[in-house]
Each structure stands twice: as structure tokens, then as C-alpha cells.
């Protein structure tokens, strides 16, 4: 998840695409280990409130499509 700084634009082309991929990774981890508690720490070196909103929005959007 921390590749979004140095690797920006190499894989995902927009910030929204990065947030969606982060949400997908978290969802896959939760699905793989449904009976285990997860502690997820995300390091954000940019505008934290903007990224938090993008990630939460992407996660909510992704979850509603399943």
C-alpha cells in the first residue's frame, strides 16, 4: 500500500484507483481469514483526510457490490 508515493502512476493511474485497490486488498485479507481479528495500519504521507475519505468511500463502494 505504501507504493503510491514512489510508484504513483505505474500501476494505478488515479488516486481513486489506488484507494479502490487498497480497499480490495483489505477485503481479500478479511475474506481469507474470516475468524481472525485484523489490525490494519495504513501510513499516509500526503493529505491524510483526503486519502482517508477516498479509502473509506472505495471500501464502502466495493463492499456494496458484493
N, C-alpha and C positions, 0 to 999 in steps of 0.2 A: 504494500500500500504506500510505502514511502517513495516509490519511484516517480511519483507525479511531479516532483521538482526537477530532478536531473533529466528524467526521461520524458518530460512533457511533450506530447505531440508524436512520439514514436509509435505508441500503441493506440491509446485513446486520443482522439483529436480535439475533444472539448472537455471542459470541466464537468459537464453533466455526464458525459460518458465515463469519466473517471469515477464519479460518485456512484453511478449505476454498477460498475464493475466491483467497487468496494462493497456495495450492498449485496451483490451476488455472492461474493466470497464469504461474507459473514453468514448469509443464508445457507450456503452449502456446508459450511462448518457446523452450523446448528443442526442441519438435517442429518449430517453424518454421525453426530454424537448427540442424539435427542435426549438421552437420560443423564447427560453430564452438564454441570453448570459451566458457563463460559464467561471468562473475563476478557474483554477486548479493549485494548488501549490503542487509540489512533493518535499519532503525532501529526500535528498540522503546523507547518511553518509559514503559512500565509494568513489570510483573513479567516480566523477561526470561526466566527459566526456565520460567514458566508458558506464555508465548507460544511459546517455542522448542518445548516439548513439544507444544503444540496444532498448530503448523505441521508439525512432523515427523510427527505422528500423522495429520494430514489428508493430507499428501503421500503417506505410505505407503498409506493407505486408498484414496486416489484412484488411485494407480498400480496397485493390485491389481485395480481394477475395469476396467482397460483390457485 
